[in-house]
Amino acid sequence: MKHLLLAATLSLTASAALACETVTLGDLSVEHGWSKVTIGAGRPGVFYVSISNAGATDDALVGISTPAAGMPMLHETVVKDGVASMPHAMSIPVPAGQSVQLSPGGYHGMLMGLTAALKEGDSFPVTLSFEKAGEVTVNVEVLSLRAEGPDCADAGHNPWRCKRSGSRRLHAGRRSLSHAQSASPWCSPAGANERDDLATDRRKESAC
């Protein structure tokens, strides 16, 4: 029993840290990678992340790739005359000495052709390609449809500071990251909670 409790604790800690980890690539820091639940694999997923450039040279995010989707793309939410659209973005500038967020209502990754529906608690890798710095891979955690960002322990340094609703509830039911017990190929924890009512989520689901 003690071994089981220890394993559960380690699993919970590892899962909770996914969206809050920071990966560096030269002068670039990439952190807080997250996504949202999708209602079925037929709906596109989203990818959000924070990128900081501590160098003296401008860079740009020129593409993303992931085994979780057949056609991942960079998009930008644009509102004109009260009508929102999401055109493809050829690149996203990452100016020297500044930070850029891929976030709801702005630049974001659109994950089309999902290989499986994204469930709360799942995780999957995304590789970001930069014009000058090259490529770096981050782990992405899937949050609920109502989430507005990960609730990291170091909230003072988190661009999504304390926005995520129900974040404590999300991690409470995690027990294992065993693929054998998971219905999803993307590290879904065994018994991952699906307590959100789909009918309610369907009404609340927004385009990005």
N, C-alpha and C positions, 0 to 999 in steps of 0.2 A: 504493500500500500504506500509506504514511504517513497519507493522508487517511482510509482505512478504519479504521486503528487509532485515530485521533483521534476519529472518529465513534463507534466502539464504546466508547471511554472515556467520552465525554460522555453516551452513552445509559445506561451502567451507573451513572454518578454520579447522573443525574436519577432513575432508577428507585429506587435505594437511598434517596434522600431523600424519596420520597413519603410513607411512613408516619411520617417523623420531622419533617415540617414543622409549624410552628405558625401558626395563623390567629387573628387577634384580632377581636373584635366588642365595642366599648366596653370594659367591664371584664372581659369574658370572653376566655379563651384556650382554643382547641380544638386538640389535637395528638394525634399517634400514632394516626391512623385506620387500622384494619386489619381484614381479614376472613380467612376460611379457604377452602381449596379445597372445592368441592362435587363429589360423585360424580353428575354429570348435572345437567341443568337442573330436573329434577323435585323435587330436594331443596332445602329452603330454605337460604339463605345467612345469615351472621351479620355484624354490624357492631359493632366495639368502638372506643372512643375515650376520651380523657381531657379533662375540662372543668374549668377553674379559674375561680373568680369572685374577682377582686381588689377588687371594689367593696364598698359598704356596704349594698347592697340585694339581698335574695334574688331569685333567678330560678328558672326551671324549663324543662327541655326538654320540649316538648309534642308534637313530631312529627319525623319524618324523611322525606325523599323522595329518590329516585334513579332515573335512567333504566335502571338495571340490574335493577330488580324492579318488578313490577306492584302489589305490596301490601307495602310496607315498614311495619313497626310496631315500637313499643317494647314490650319484654317484660321480665319479671323472673323469675329462677329462684328458686322457693320450695320449701324442703324441709320437709315436715310428716310426722311419724311415719315418717321414713325414706323417704318417697316424694317425688320431685321433680316439680314441675309448673312450667309457664312461662306464667302468666296475662298478659294484656295490661296494660300500664301506661299509664294515661291521661296521666301526666306523670312526670318524674324531677326531684326537687328539686335545685337548685344553690344551696346556701346562701351568703350573703355571706362572703367570706374563707376559703372552703373549696374543695376539689377533689373531683370525682366521677368515678369510672371506670365506663364501660360495659365490662364484662369477663366472661370465662367464669365461670359460677357466680353471677352477680349480674344487675344491669341489663344489657341488651344490645339491639341492634337485630336484628329478625328480618326477613330479606329473602325474602318469599314471592313466588312467581310470577316467578322469574328469567327474563330474556330469553335468557340463555345460561349454560352451566355456568361457574363461576368456576375459573380455572386459576391455578396458582402463577405469580406474576410479573405477572398482570393488574393493572390499576388501574381505578377508576371513581369518579365524584363522588357525594358524599352531601351533601344540604342539610339542616342542622339548624335547626329552628324553635324559638325561645325565647319564652316568655310575654311578656317585657319587652324584651329586647335585639333581637329580630327574627330575621332569617335569616342564616346563613353557610354557605358551601360548602367542604368539605374533600375532598382526594384520599385515596382508600382503596387500600391495597396488599393484594393477596391473598397470604397466606402458606400454608405447608403445613398439613396436618391436624394434625401434631404440634406446630406452633408454639404458643407461649404468649404471644407479643407480639413486636413489632419490636425488632431489635437496633440501636439508634441509636448514632451516634458519641459523642453526649453522654450516655452511659449513666448518668452521675451524676445527670442530671435526668430520667431516663426511668422512669416508673412500672412499666414492663415489664422493668426492668433485667436484661439478659443472660439472659433466660429462653428466648429463641427457639433451638430446636435446629436445627442445620444451616443457620444463617443465612448463613455464608460460602459454603456450597455453592450457595445460592439464586441469588446474584448472579453466580456464576462463568460461567454460560453465556449471559448476556444480550448481545445484539449490536445489536438495533434495535427501535424502537417502531413500525415501519411497519405501518399497518393493512392495507396491501395484502398483506403477507406473513403476517399473523396470522390464525389460525383463529377468534379471538374478537373481537367488536366493542369490547372494553374495553381497548385499549392493550396487549394481550398481546405481549411481545417475540417477534420472529421466532426460532423454534427454542427457545421457552421449554421448560425441561426438564420432563419428565414421568417422571423416573426412579423415583419412588416406586411401589412395587408396589400396584396398586389393591386387590388382595385383602387385603393387610396393612392398608391405610388404611381399608378397609371395616370391619375388625374394631376398628380404633382410633377410628373416628369417634364422637364424642360429641355430645350434643344441645346444648350451649352451657354 
